[in-house]
Each structure stands twice: as C-alpha cells, then as structure tokens.
C-alpha cells in the first residue's frame, strides 16, 4: 500500500488545468521525501512532507492532451492513470446548480432524454462533491471522476453539463467539471466567518451545536465542500444561487461580491472568471414568502458591473411560475458558456452579455428608456412592443403601460399617468420576459429606488 495519500479530486480520470503551474498536495509519513513524475514530460518533482506529514508542490502542465499519468513515490508508488489536460471549472450554488439531468421528481429538465442519450464523451469528465456540512474546515471531499456517458450524465448537474458540453464542442479540448452544490443553500454558507463580519445578521456558529441548518448556516459548506478544493488549478467558476437569499435581498450584492473576492484571494490565482446565473422568475408566494424576487435579481445585476471579470446570465425568459426549479437548464448552461467563450476564451462573433437599463428621459407624458450593450437594438418576443412595463407618477402608484420599441429605445406611457416619474419592467416574482437584444433577454429593472 502506498503511504502517499491524496485528496479525492486527485484520482484516476481527473482533468488538470492546461498551461499552468498546477498545485498538487497530500499527506505522507512525517518528513518523508515524495517524488512526483509527470508522464507528459517525464519530469520528476521532489517535495518533503512536514512534521504533520503534509506536503504540497506544483507541476507544470502542457497544452491540452492526454491521457497521461502521475506517479507519486515515497518508497511505494501511487499512480494516477487516464489523466487529461484541458480546462477545469468549479460549478457551485444551490438546487438549480445541483439539479441533475434526470431532474427532480415531478420536475423534469427539458430535452434531457435525448441529451442524456447522446452524451457519451470520453474527454468530458465529471466530478460531484458529495454533500458535507462541517463546523470546521476539512481537507478532502467525497466523490470520483467519471467520463461523460448516459449513466453518469443522468446524475450530474444539468446546468454544469450543458455549460461543459458547449465548451467541449467549441474549444475541442478536454473539459473537467467539479460540482460542489447543495439545494437550498444560503450564500452565507459558502463564506468564511471573516468575510461575514461585514454582515451582522449572518449568525456564524461558535460551536457545532449552533448549526441549525446543514445547508443554510453560515460557513458550513465553505468548510465541508469548498475549502478542500481551494488551490486546485482551474480556469474559473460558474455559480447558480440566490433563491434562498430572496428574503435577505438587501445585502446580496455586497455579500456575493465579498464571497467572490474571498474565493479569489484564497485560491491565489488572481481575478479568475466568475460567471453566475440571475435567478429565474418564480411565484415565491407559493412557499409563503411575501417578497418580490425582482429585488434580488436587481442586486445580482449590480455585481457584474462592480466586480471585475464577472458576468451574469439573464434568465427572465427561463422561469417556471409554479416551480422554483425551471426546466430550461440548457439555456442556463448555454448562457454561462457564452460568457466563458467570449470573455475568457476570446471566441469572436458571439454575444454573451445582455443589454441593460441605462437611463430614462421624460418627454411630456412618455418615458423614453435607453440601454447599454444594445448595439443590435431591442426587440420584443411578440413584435416591437412589450407587455411587461408599468409606469408611475409622483404618487408612486404603478399602472400597466403601453410600451413600444423604436430602434434601441423603448417608449412607455399610460393614460392613467399624465406626468410620469418612474418605470418598471418585469419587476415581479412571476414573469416571462419579452424583451431581447441580440438573442439574449433583458433583465427586469426599475428606474426608481422606492
């Protein structure tokens, strides 16, 4: 038996990030010298375990290719086989990231039957971190690498799979996806106590007995499901979370921004790409929440404009009024992939970012709305109009409005509001977005801060 022990993500069938100094680490007997041989260049790296038996080093990875092997030798050899070099992404969040291709019971994923059937791809590798809620940080995760095939894809995150499939088809290199997600999880659960000091309403557990919820208590998923991965060489992160934070929407932009900065600092790989889904429309009154989730979507919209190297996939057209787990997971994965292929990989000829509200000008009884990122102009799902606008005067009472599109601007008016002051678009829980630009939906927005 080899004495070298590795975290589970370092195992047969893994994908390593290409063209980088890829960190590897593990344990061995105290003060033991560990030799690591990489088969792609037959180079040997030497590292010595410390007084606790821990060791870490980095190996240089080549351009995409494989399969290769890594040999760890401290007198006994441990060989990792069938290792590919390519693009590695961490995929995290709550249930809409966790939701597998097979769906949840009574909650299918659109077109999953055909997509599972045709999913075999030996160069797309999948790793799902098993749920683990911990009071203190741990050093490894539970899971295993699998090649994409119907049996493995059926159980794998649908959003992550569609994201990875698009990267594979466009880049033509091996892709490794590591999903670390837990349904119903709070953003706070994926953060450290230090990062949460700015958020006094986040009650960080002081003892294990303080953990009231395994997926919502602050820090517990960072400790059990993220901390073991930190330092792993990867390209970036995709994130689909926010539903649990709807009742606490006021702090979400700051919280997610703090989380992103925290992950980046700990990973030590600079401002790596962080792309996220805006939560999809859903009638939250069905679960007893008297809050408008458009306020959380508004918070999410602010992050991509303030945090470098981020991007938001808008899903106003991909919700499900009676279900918090919408079926259109291919749209979510595709739009995340567009962000990566455009902003990270530099693929020309694609649009990845939705147009967004710029300003409003009042002309008599009509509000004129302008947009950023709207070079191809705005259009409606049902023609050059929208049915989802409301307008208000100084009394702050909103009325349904007529909205028509002229080139890149939208004109909004209502006979009930002769002196308009504010406009809102799709600013409700349950909407089916009807505004688009260059193939991507426009987020819900408002001109007021009432």
C-alpha positions in Angstrom: 0.0 0.0 0.0 1.3 3.4 -0.9 1.8 5.7 2.0 1.1 8.8 -0.1 -2.5 10.0 0.3 -4.2 12.5 -1.9 -7.5 14.4 -1.7 -10.2 12.7 -3.7 -10.2 15.1 -6.6 -6.6 13.9 -7.4 -7.5 10.5 -8.7 -7.8 8.3 -11.9 -9.6 10.0 -14.7 -9.1 13.6 -13.5 -8.6 16.7 -15.7 -5.8 19.1 -14.9 -5.8 22.7 -16.0 -3.6 23.2 -19.0 -0.6 25.5 -19.4 -0.1 26.4 -15.8 1.7 25.6 -12.5 -0.8 23.2 -11.1 -0.7 22.7 -7.4 -0.8 19.2 -6.0 -0.9 18.2 -2.3 -1.5 15.4 0.1 0.0 13.6 3.1 2.7 11.0 3.6 4.7 9.8 6.6 6.4 12.6 8.5 9.5 14.1 7.0 9.2 11.7 4.0 10.5 12.7 0.6 7.8 12.4 -2.1 8.8 12.2 -5.8 6.2 13.1 -8.4 6.7 12.1 -12.0 4.6 13.6 -14.8 4.4 11.4 -17.9 3.8 14.2 -20.4 7.5 15.2 -20.0 8.9 12.6 -17.6 10.0 15.4 -15.2 10.4 14.5 -11.5 9.5 16.9 -8.8 10.6 16.4 -5.2 8.9 17.6 -2.1 9.3 16.8 1.6 6.4 16.1 4.0 6.4 18.4 7.1 6.2 17.3 10.7 2.5 16.6 10.3 3.0 14.6 7.1 1.6 17.3 4.9 3.2 18.3 1.6 2.4 20.4 -1.4 4.1 21.5 -4.6 3.3 22.5 -8.2 3.8 20.7 -11.5 3.9 22.4 -14.9 1.2 21.3 -17.2 1.4 21.3 -21.0 -1.2 22.2 -23.6 -4.4 20.1 -23.8 -3.9 16.4 -24.3 -3.6 13.0 -22.7 -4.3 10.5 -21.4 -1.3 10.8 -19.1 -0.2 9.5 -15.7 1.2 11.0 -12.5 3.3 8.8 -10.2 3.8 9.6 -6.5 6.6 7.8 -4.9 7.8 7.8 -1.3 9.2 4.3 -1.5 5.9 2.9 -2.5 4.3 4.1 -5.8 0.8 5.6 -6.3 -0.1 6.1 -9.9 -2.9 8.2 -11.2 -4.0 6.9 -14.6 -6.0 8.3 -17.5 -5.3 11.9 -16.6 -6.3 14.6 -19.2 -5.0 18.1 -19.5 -7.6 20.7 -20.5 -10.0 23.2 -19.0 -11.3 22.8 -15.4 -14.2 24.7 -14.0 -15.8 24.8 -10.5 -19.6 24.7 -10.5 -21.3 25.8 -7.3 -24.5 27.1 -5.8 -27.8 25.7 -4.6 -30.5 23.4 -6.1 -30.6 24.9 -9.6 -26.9 24.1 -9.9 -27.3 20.8 -8.2 -30.4 19.7 -10.2 -29.4 16.7 -12.2 -30.1 16.0 -15.9 -32.7 13.4 -14.8 -34.4 16.3 -13.0 -36.1 16.0 -9.6 -39.3 14.0 -9.0 -42.2 15.7 -10.8 -39.6 18.3 -12.1 -38.0 17.4 -15.4 -35.3 19.0 -17.4 -36.3 20.0 -21.0 -34.9 17.7 -23.7 -33.0 15.7 -21.1 -33.9 12.3 -22.5 -32.3 13.0 -25.9 -29.3 14.8 -24.4 -28.6 12.1 -21.9 -28.8 9.5 -24.7 -26.2 11.3 -26.8 -23.9 12.4 -24.0 -21.0 10.0 -24.4 -17.7 11.9 -24.5 -14.5 10.5 -23.1 -13.0 13.9 -22.9 -15.7 15.5 -20.8 -15.0 14.5 -17.2 -17.5 15.0 -14.3 -16.9 15.1 -10.5 -19.7 15.8 -8.0 -18.7 16.7 -4.4 -21.0 14.9 -2.1 -22.9 16.9 0.5 -20.8 17.7 3.6 -21.7 20.3 6.2 -18.9 21.0 8.7 -18.3 23.2 11.6 -14.5 23.4 10.9 -12.7 23.2 7.5 -11.8 19.7 6.2 -9.0 18.7 3.8 -10.8 16.4 1.3 -14.1 15.8 -0.4 -16.0 12.7 -1.2 -16.6 12.0 -4.9 -15.0 10.4 -8.0 -14.2 11.4 -11.6 -16.4 9.9 -14.3 -16.4 10.1 -18.1 -19.5 11.6 -19.6 -21.9 8.8 -20.6 -25.6 8.3 -20.2 -25.3 6.7 -16.7 -23.0 9.5 -15.3 -24.6 12.4 -17.1 -28.1 11.4 -15.9 -27.0 12.0 -12.3 -24.9 15.1 -13.0 -25.8 18.8 -12.7 -27.8 19.8 -15.8 -26.6 23.4 -15.8 -23.0 22.4 -15.4 -23.3 19.6 -18.1 -24.7 22.0 -20.7 -22.0 24.5 -19.9 -19.3 21.9 -20.3 -20.8 20.4 -23.4 -20.6 23.8 -25.1 -17.0 24.3 -24.1 -16.1 20.9 -25.4 -17.7 21.4 -28.7 -16.3 24.9 -29.2 -12.8 24.6 -27.8 -12.1 21.0 -28.8 -10.1 20.3 -25.6 -10.8 18.1 -22.6 -13.0 19.7 -20.0 -13.3 18.8 -16.3 -16.3 20.0 -14.3 -16.3 19.9 -10.5 -19.8 20.4 -9.0 -20.0 21.5 -5.4 -23.5 22.5 -4.7 -26.3 21.9 -2.2 -30.0 22.6 -2.7 -31.5 25.4 -0.6 -28.0 26.6 0.5 -27.5 30.2 1.5 -24.8 32.4 0.1 -23.6 32.8 3.7 -22.9 29.0 3.9 -20.2 29.3 1.2 -18.3 32.1 3.1 -15.8 32.2 6.0 -16.5 33.9 9.3 -14.0 36.6 8.4 -15.8 37.5 5.2 -19.1 37.7 7.1 -18.0 40.2 9.7 -19.5 42.9 7.5 -22.9 41.2 7.7 -24.0 41.2 11.3 -27.3 39.4 10.5 -25.3 36.4 9.5 -25.0 34.3 12.7 -21.7 32.4 12.4 -21.8 29.3 14.6 -19.5 29.3 17.6 -19.8 25.6 18.3 -21.1 22.6 16.3 -24.3 22.8 18.3 -25.0 26.2 16.7 -25.5 24.6 13.3 -29.3 24.8 12.9 -29.4 24.0 9.2 -26.8 21.9 7.4 -27.0 24.0 4.2 -28.0 27.4 5.4 -25.9 28.0 8.5 -23.0 30.4 7.7 -19.6 28.9 6.9 -20.6 25.2 7.0 -20.5 24.5 3.2 -17.3 26.5 2.7 -15.8 24.3 5.4 -17.1 21.0 4.1 -17.4 21.4 0.3 -15.2 24.3 -0.8 -12.2 24.6 1.4 -10.8 21.2 0.3 -10.8 22.4 -3.4 -9.1 25.7 -2.8 -5.8 25.9 -4.6 -6.8 23.4 -7.3 -5.7 24.7 -10.7 -8.7 25.7 -12.6 -9.9 28.3 -15.1 -12.9 29.7 -13.3 -16.2 29.3 -11.5 -19.8 29.2 -12.5 -22.5 29.9 -9.9 -26.2 29.5 -9.7 -27.5 30.6 -6.3 -29.7 33.3 -4.8 -33.2 31.8 -4.3 -32.5 31.2 -0.6 -31.4 34.8 -0.1 -34.5 36.4 -1.6 -35.9 37.4 1.9 -32.4 38.9 2.6 -32.0 40.6 -0.7 -30.8 44.0 0.6 -27.3 42.6 1.3 -26.9 40.2 -1.6 -24.8 42.4 -4.0 -22.3 43.2 -1.3 -22.3 39.6 0.0 -21.8 37.9 -3.4 -19.1 40.5 -4.2 -17.4 39.7 -0.9 -17.6 36.0 -1.5 -16.1 36.3 -5.0 -13.2 38.4 -3.6 -12.7 35.9 -0.8 -12.6 32.9 -3.1 -10.2 34.6 -5.4 -7.8 35.7 -2.5 -7.7 32.2 -1.1 -7.3 30.5 -4.4 -4.3 32.7 -5.2 -4.9 32.6 -9.0 -5.8 36.3 -9.5 -9.2 37.5 -10.6 -10.3 34.3 -12.2 -13.5 34.3 -14.2 -16.7 34.1 -12.1 -19.9 33.8 -14.1 -23.3 33.4 -12.5 -27.0 32.9 -13.3 -29.5 35.5 -12.3 -32.3 33.6 -10.6 -35.2 32.8 -12.8 -38.8 34.1 -12.2 -41.0 32.1 -9.9 -44.0 32.8 -7.7 -42.5 32.9 -4.3 -45.9 33.2 -2.6 -46.3 29.5 -3.2 -43.7 28.9 -0.4 -45.2 31.7 1.7 -42.7 34.4 1.0 -44.1 37.9 0.8 -41.2 39.5 -1.0 -40.6 40.5 -4.6 -37.7 38.4 -6.0 -37.1 41.1 -8.6 -35.3 42.9 -5.8 -32.8 40.0 -5.5 -32.4 39.9 -9.3 -31.6 43.7 -9.1 -28.9 43.0 -6.5 -27.4 40.3 -8.8 -27.4 42.8 -11.7 -25.1 45.1 -9.8 -22.4 42.6 -9.2 -21.2 42.2 -12.8 -21.0 46.0 -13.1 -18.8 46.4 -10.0 -16.6 43.2 -9.7 -14.0 42.6 -12.4 -14.1 39.6 -14.6 -17.6 38.6 -13.8 -20.7 38.1 -15.9 -24.4 37.4 -15.4 -26.5 35.0 -17.4 -30.0 36.6 -17.5 -32.9 34.1 -17.2 -36.0 36.3 -17.3 -37.4 34.1 -20.1 -36.5 30.8 -18.5 -38.5 30.7 -15.3 -41.4 28.5 -14.2 -44.3 30.2 -12.3 -45.2 27.2 -10.2 -41.8 25.7 -9.7 -38.5 27.0 -8.3 -36.6 24.6 -10.4 -37.2 25.7 -14.0 -36.9 23.2 -16.8 -34.8 25.3 -19.2 -31.4 24.2 -17.9 -29.9 24.2 -21.4 -30.5 28.0 -21.6 -28.7 28.5 -18.2 -25.7 26.3 -19.2 -25.6 27.8 -22.7 -25.6 31.4 -21.5 -22.9 30.7 -18.9 -20.9 29.1 -21.7 -21.3 32.1 -23.9 -19.8 34.3 -21.2 -16.8 32.0 -20.8 -16.3 31.5 -24.6 -16.5 35.3 -25.2 -14.9 36.8 -22.1 -12.4 34.1 -21.1 -11.5 32.3 -24.4 -11.9 35.2 -26.8 -14.1 33.5 -29.3 -15.2 36.2 -31.8 -18.6 36.6 -33.3 -20.7 35.8 -30.3 -22.7 38.0 -27.9 -22.6 36.9 -24.2 -23.9 39.8 -22.1 -27.5 41.1 -22.0 -28.4 44.7 -22.7 -29.2 46.5 -19.5 -31.0 49.7 -18.5 -29.0 52.9 -18.9 -31.3 55.9 -18.3 -34.8 57.4 -18.6 -35.8 60.7 -20.2 -39.3 62.1 -19.7 -40.9 63.7 -22.8 -44.3 65.1 -21.9 -46.4 62.1 -20.9 -44.0 59.5 -22.2 -40.9 57.9 -20.6 -38.1 57.0 -23.0 -35.8 54.2 -21.9 -32.2 53.8 -23.2 -29.9 50.7 -22.8 -26.3 49.9 -22.6 -24.9 46.9 -24.6 -27.7 47.3 -27.2 -25.8 47.8 -30.5 -28.2 45.4 -32.2 -31.2 47.3 -30.7 -34.0 46.0 -28.6 -36.8 43.7 -29.9 -39.8 42.1 -28.3 -40.8 38.5 -28.2 -44.1 39.4 -29.8 -43.0 42.3 -32.1 -41.7 45.7 -31.4 -43.5 46.0 -28.1 -43.6 44.8 -24.5 -46.5 43.9 -22.3 -44.5 44.0 -19.0 -44.0 47.7 -18.4 -45.5 49.7 -15.6 -45.3 53.5 -15.1 -45.9 55.7 -12.1 -46.2 59.4 -11.2 -45.2 61.2 -8.1 -47.9 59.3 -6.1 -45.8 56.1 -6.6 -48.8 54.1 -7.8 -47.8 51.9 -10.8 -50.1 51.3 -13.7 -49.8 48.9 -16.6 -48.3 50.8 -19.5 -48.1 50.6 -23.3 -44.5 50.1 -24.4 -43.3 50.3 -27.9 -39.8 50.0 -29.4 -38.1 52.3 -31.7 -34.6 51.1 -32.6 -32.6 51.0 -29.4 -35.2 52.8 -27.2 -38.4 52.0 -25.6 -41.3 54.4 -25.2 -43.6 53.9 -22.2 -46.9 55.7 -21.4 -50.2 55.3 -19.7 -53.3 57.5 -19.9 -53.6 57.0 -16.1 -50.2 58.7 -15.6 -50.0 62.1 -17.3 -46.8 63.1 -15.6 -44.6 60.0 -15.3 -41.8 59.7 -12.8 -40.7 56.1 -12.8 -40.9 53.0 -14.9 -40.5 49.3 -14.1 -40.0 46.3 -16.5 -40.9 42.7 -15.5 -40.5 43.7 -11.8 -42.5 40.9 -10.3 -41.8 37.4 -9.0 -43.5 35.6 -11.8 -42.8 37.0 -15.3 -42.0 35.7 -18.7 -39.5 38.2 -20.1 -40.4 39.6 -23.5 -37.5 41.9 -24.3 -34.4 40.8 -26.0 -31.3 42.1 -27.7 -29.0 40.0 -30.0 -30.6 36.8 -28.8 -30.3 37.4 -25.1 -33.1 38.5 -22.7 -33.1 41.8 -20.9 -33.2 41.6 -17.1 -36.1 43.0 -15.1 -35.3 46.6 -14.0 -36.7 49.7 -12.4 -35.8 53.4 -12.7 -36.8 54.2 -9.1 -35.4 53.2 -5.7 -38.8 53.2 -3.9 
